[in-house]
Amino acid sequence: MDKLRFGTAGIPLSTPQPGTENGIRHARKLGLDAFEVEFVRSINITRERAPAVNAAARASDVTLTCHAPYFINLNSDDKAKLEASVKRILDSARIAWLCGSWSVTFHAAFYLKMDAGAVYSTVKDRIRSIARALKDEGNPIWLRPETTGKRSQFGSLDEILRISQEVEQVMPCVDFSHLHARSGGGNNSYEEFAGTLESIEKALGKTGLQNMHIHTSGIEYTDAGERSHTNLQHSDMRYKELMRALRDFRAAGVLISESPNIEGDALLMQREFRGKG
């Protein structure tokens, strides 16, 4: 990536006509250049329709990412649930690649009160198996386990960076709002944002900063972590300091707004990043 692109988690609310293709075109009209295909409830784009989504993105110069379904737990000891989780990631990656998506993100697992080290090993092995299956199919899409907002979820920054080092075709999805909520209100200053970016560079080199998939929104949280997403201006998320840190570290890739007013906050962050806030 040659720059940091900004976009929405799904179809912009102001899109005049329904449909992913229309949402992509409208995002570009708004001045955005990224778009996350949302499979969070179901994989709602067919193989037959995917080429039209791909064509819309190419024509609009909009980079696509994808969010796989929420219903995933690669640490499940229930065989049926585990197989369904693996299938959801694989199917998301397959359709996303046909759509032209650059990467697919997912919430990987829950600890289920198990030892964190054992959970890490289990999740890593299962993501490696998924990556091998995609490689065998000729699908090079980036798999992006996401930093998560609840302490009961697998997905600390250290875990996501480590798995990105150890498994081919895996890179992080860094959700700065989740890191803020997971810490109970920390990770919310320029110095802390810079520290996160330094950790990424230390683990993954310059490539880690130039190949970023980022989520950001306002967020409400409790002692247990994330409670709900909210708009940036209604939260304590110091997004201006985050944009300054991303700019100072010359981050490139895609930043997706997951606020309720998805395009409003995407444009707000884009202006701030470009020094026009």
VENCORTA-V533379 format. One record per residue. N is the residue number from 1. RES is the residue in three letters. OMEGA is omega in whole degrees, -180 to 180 (NA if undefined). Layout:
n:N res:RES omega:OMEGA
n:N res:RES omega:OMEGA
This chain:
n:1 res:MET omega:-178
n:2 res:ASP omega:-179
n:3 res:LYS omega:174
n:4 res:LEU omega:-180
n:5 res:ARG omega:-177
n:6 res:PHE omega:-179
n:7 res:GLY omega:-174
n:8 res:THR omega:172
n:9 res:ALA omega:-178
n:10 res:GLY omega:-174
n:11 res:ILE omega:178
n:12 res:PRO omega:-175
n:13 res:LEU omega:-177
n:14 res:SER omega:180
n:15 res:THR omega:-173
n:16 res:PRO omega:-180
n:17 res:GLN omega:-177
n:18 res:PRO omega:175
n:19 res:GLY omega:-179
n:20 res:THR omega:-179
n:21 res:GLU omega:178
n:22 res:ASN omega:177
n:23 res:GLY omega:178
n:24 res:ILE omega:-180
n:25 res:ARG omega:-180
n:26 res:HIS omega:177
n:27 res:ALA omega:179
n:28 res:ARG omega:178
n:29 res:LYS omega:178
n:30 res:LEU omega:-178
n:31 res:GLY omega:178
n:32 res:LEU omega:-177
n:33 res:ASP omega:174
n:34 res:ALA omega:-176
n:35 res:PHE omega:178
n:36 res:GLU omega:176
n:37 res:VAL omega:-173
n:38 res:GLU omega:174
n:39 res:PHE omega:-168
n:40 res:VAL omega:176
n:41 res:ARG omega:179
n:42 res:SER omega:177
n:43 res:ILE omega:-167
n:44 res:ASN omega:173
n:45 res:ILE omega:-179
n:46 res:THR omega:175
n:47 res:ARG omega:-178
n:48 res:GLU omega:-177
n:49 res:ARG omega:-174
n:50 res:ALA omega:180
n:51 res:PRO omega:178
n:52 res:ALA omega:176
n:53 res:VAL omega:178
n:54 res:ASN omega:-178
n:55 res:ALA omega:179
n:56 res:ALA omega:-180
n:57 res:ALA omega:179
n:58 res:ARG omega:-179
n:59 res:ALA omega:-177
n:60 res:SER omega:-173
n:61 res:ASP omega:178
n:62 res:VAL omega:178
n:63 res:THR omega:-179
n:64 res:LEU omega:165
n:65 res:THR omega:-178
n:66 res:CYS omega:172
n:67 res:HIS omega:179
n:68 res:ALA omega:-179
n:69 res:PRO omega:177
n:70 res:TYR omega:-169
n:71 res:PHE omega:-177
n:72 res:ILE omega:172
n:73 res:ASN omega:-179
n:74 res:LEU omega:175
n:75 res:ASN omega:-178
n:76 res:SER omega:175
n:77 res:ASP omega:175
n:78 res:ASP omega:-173
n:79 res:LYS omega:-178
n:80 res:ALA omega:180
n:81 res:LYS omega:178
n:82 res:LEU omega:180
n:83 res:GLU omega:178
n:84 res:ALA omega:179
n:85 res:SER omega:179
n:86 res:VAL omega:-179
n:87 res:LYS omega:-180
n:88 res:ARG omega:178
n:89 res:ILE omega:-179
n:90 res:LEU omega:-179
n:91 res:ASP omega:176
n:92 res:SER omega:-179
n:93 res:ALA omega:-179
n:94 res:ARG omega:-179
n:95 res:ILE omega:179
n:96 res:ALA omega:-180
n:97 res:TRP omega:177
n:98 res:LEU omega:177
n:99 res:CYS omega:-177
n:100 res:GLY omega:-179
n:101 res:SER omega:-177
n:102 res:TRP omega:180
n:103 res:SER omega:179
n:104 res:VAL omega:-179
n:105 res:THR omega:-178
n:106 res:PHE omega:171
n:107 res:HIS omega:-163
n:108 res:ALA omega:-169
n:109 res:ALA omega:170
n:110 res:PHE omega:180
n:111 res:TYR omega:-179
n:112 res:LEU omega:179
n:113 res:LYS omega:178
n:114 res:MET omega:177
n:115 res:ASP omega:-175
n:116 res:ALA omega:179
n:117 res:GLY omega:178
n:118 res:ALA omega:178
n:119 res:VAL omega:179
n:120 res:TYR omega:-179
n:121 res:SER omega:180
n:122 res:THR omega:-178
n:123 res:VAL omega:180
n:124 res:LYS omega:-179
n:125 res:ASP omega:-177
n:126 res:ARG omega:175
n:127 res:ILE omega:177
n:128 res:ARG omega:179
n:129 res:SER omega:178
n:130 res:ILE omega:-180
n:131 res:ALA omega:179
n:132 res:ARG omega:179
n:133 res:ALA omega:179
n:134 res:LEU omega:179
n:135 res:LYS omega:179
n:136 res:ASP omega:179
n:137 res:GLU omega:-177
n:138 res:GLY omega:-179
n:139 res:ASN omega:-176
n:140 res:PRO omega:-177
n:141 res:ILE omega:177
n:142 res:TRP omega:170
n:143 res:LEU omega:-172
n:144 res:ARG omega:169
n:145 res:PRO omega:-171
n:146 res:GLU omega:169
n:147 res:THR omega:-171
n:148 res:THR omega:-171
n:149 res:GLY omega:-179
n:150 res:LYS omega:-177
n:151 res:ARG omega:177
n:152 res:SER omega:-177
n:153 res:GLN omega:167
n:154 res:PHE omega:177
n:155 res:GLY omega:170
n:156 res:SER omega:178
n:157 res:LEU omega:-179
n:158 res:ASP omega:180
n:159 res:GLU omega:-177
n:160 res:ILE omega:177
n:161 res:LEU omega:-179
n:162 res:ARG omega:-179
n:163 res:ILE omega:177
n:164 res:SER omega:176
n:165 res:GLN omega:-167
n:166 res:GLU omega:-177
n:167 res:VAL omega:179
n:168 res:GLU omega:177
n:169 res:GLN omega:178
n:170 res:VAL omega:173
n:171 res:MET omega:-176
n:172 res:PRO omega:156
n:173 res:CYS omega:-175
n:174 res:VAL omega:176
n:175 res:ASP omega:-176
n:176 res:PHE omega:177
n:177 res:SER omega:177
n:178 res:HIS omega:179
n:179 res:LEU omega:177
n:180 res:HIS omega:-178
n:181 res:ALA omega:-177
n:182 res:ARG omega:-178
n:183 res:SER omega:180
n:184 res:GLY omega:176
n:185 res:GLY omega:176
n:186 res:GLY omega:178
n:187 res:ASN omega:-173
n:188 res:ASN omega:177
n:189 res:SER omega:179
n:190 res:TYR omega:-177
n:191 res:GLU omega:-180
n:192 res:GLU omega:176
n:193 res:PHE omega:178
n:194 res:ALA omega:178
n:195 res:GLY omega:177
n:196 res:THR omega:-180
n:197 res:LEU omega:175
n:198 res:GLU omega:178
n:199 res:SER omega:178
n:200 res:ILE omega:-180
n:201 res:GLU omega:179
n:202 res:LYS omega:-178
n:203 res:ALA omega:-168
n:204 res:LEU omega:-180
n:205 res:GLY omega:180
n:206 res:LYS omega:179
n:207 res:THR omega:180
n:208 res:GLY omega:179
n:209 res:LEU omega:-177
n:210 res:GLN omega:-176
n:211 res:ASN omega:-171
n:212 res:MET omega:168
n:213 res:HIS omega:-172
n:214 res:ILE omega:168
n:215 res:HIS omega:175
n:216 res:THR omega:175
n:217 res:SER omega:163
n:218 res:GLY omega:-177
n:219 res:ILE omega:171
n:220 res:GLU omega:-174
n:221 res:TYR omega:175
n:222 res:THR omega:177
n:223 res:ASP omega:-180
n:224 res:ALA omega:180
n:225 res:GLY omega:-174
n:226 res:GLU omega:172
n:227 res:ARG omega:180
n:228 res:SER omega:175
n:229 res:HIS omega:176
n:230 res:THR omega:179
n:231 res:ASN omega:-176
n:232 res:LEU omega:-175
n:233 res:GLN omega:175
n:234 res:HIS omega:-177
n:235 res:SER omega:178
n:236 res:ASP omega:-179
n:237 res:MET omega:-177
n:238 res:ARG omega:-173
n:239 res:TYR omega:180
n:240 res:LYS omega:178
n:241 res:GLU omega:176
n:242 res:LEU omega:-180
n:243 res:MET omega:179
n:244 res:ARG omega:179
n:245 res:ALA omega:179
n:246 res:LEU omega:178
n:247 res:ARG omega:-178
n:248 res:ASP omega:180
n:249 res:PHE omega:179
n:250 res:ARG omega:179
n:251 res:ALA omega:177
n:252 res:ALA omega:-178
n:253 res:GLY omega:-177
n:254 res:VAL omega:173
n:255 res:LEU omega:-176
n:256 res:ILE omega:174
n:257 res:SER omega:176
n:258 res:GLU omega:176
n:259 res:SER omega:175
n:260 res:PRO omega:176
n:261 res:ASN omega:-164
n:262 res:ILE omega:-178
n:263 res:GLU omega:179
n:264 res:GLY omega:-179
n:265 res:ASP omega:175
n:266 res:ALA omega:179
n:267 res:LEU omega:178
n:268 res:LEU omega:-180
n:269 res:MET omega:178
n:270 res:GLN omega:179
n:271 res:ARG omega:-180
n:272 res:GLU omega:180
n:273 res:PHE omega:-178
n:274 res:ARG omega:179
n:275 res:GLY omega:-177
n:276 res:LYS omega:-178
n:277 res:GLY omega:NA
